[in-house]
Amino acid sequence: MDNNNDISAWMTNLRARLKYRTDMIARWQKLRYLVIDEISMLSSRLFTRLDLVATECRRSMGKNAEKLAFGGIQLIVFGDFFQLPPVVPASRTQSESKFAFQSPSWDKCHFKVVELTHSWRQSDDPKLAHLLSVIREGQCPKWAIKILRSRVISELGNYKSDDNNNGSKCIATRLYTHRADAEAWNKRMLDELPGVCKIYRSQDTFVGKTNSSYIDSICPAPSVLNLKVGAQVRKYFFCSYLFVHYLFHSFTFQAEHRDSSLSFEVSVGMVLFFHVQPSLFIGLTTQAK
């Protein structure tokens, strides 16, 4: 959380910048509802500053806008505060990792809490749903440990038959906490495959100004994709109009012989559609050869 001196200096800088950003002020003034998903990932500091930005931009609107949280914007937040607190760089102060509800702006919002108590995702497995609920509360009793250990897959049992792919072997998906670890595992598995590696480079189309390094940091698909025959691939879908974040489908990369030459082709419909802002779309529908 910022101290008073930090807030004062930050507000001075904000007002100076807003003098030249009438477009930003207009957007905040037109805003009626602000929806924040995964609110637990938002730090107290960021939540406070969002409130200050909104209030500063809307202070000229009257109707006590300056006294209301977020300048009178209706705030709707979703999330689970049992999750980990916001992750901040080690160089930052520990107070920056505080939850959003620890911000002085939180109480000003006067939220009405709606608790979702039914787990639809695990509705067909009540035992798993109960196990996840217990772990979510920071507990892991012996019966939960026993169930979890019964599902551990050894290295030798890492493969299973995929009837939809002519009996070929499908490698079980591994979950990692860091992207670098996942990329290292993917490279290891790719290196074990025989054959020549083919390189596919994304062709990204932008409308308006943007930073390509920023796009690479938030996009789940790599800008450069290395593939071999037999590599297991996962498709990403982003359906913003259906409010579905990602739909996954795994398949095996294959090659076709054409005129005695080896031709690599990926034709999987929409490889990636990632909507960052109204004027920005990333990705192509297909990548081939």
Buried (B, 14 or more C-beta within 10 A) or exposed (E): BBEEEEBEEBBEEBEEEBEEEEEEBEEBBEBEEBEBEEBBBBBBBBBBBBBBBBBBBBBEEEEEBBEBBBBBBEBEBEBEEEEEBBEBEEEEEEBBBBBBBBBEBBEBBEEEEEEEEEBEEBEEEEEBBBBBBBBEEEEEEEEBEEEEEEEEEEEEEEEEEBEEBEEBEBBEEEEEEEEEEEEEEBEEBBEEBEEEEBEBEBEBEBEEEBEEEEBBEEBEBBBEBBBBBBBBBEBBBBEEEEEEEEEEEBBBBBBEEEEEEEEBBBEEEBBBBBEBEEEBBBBBEEBEE
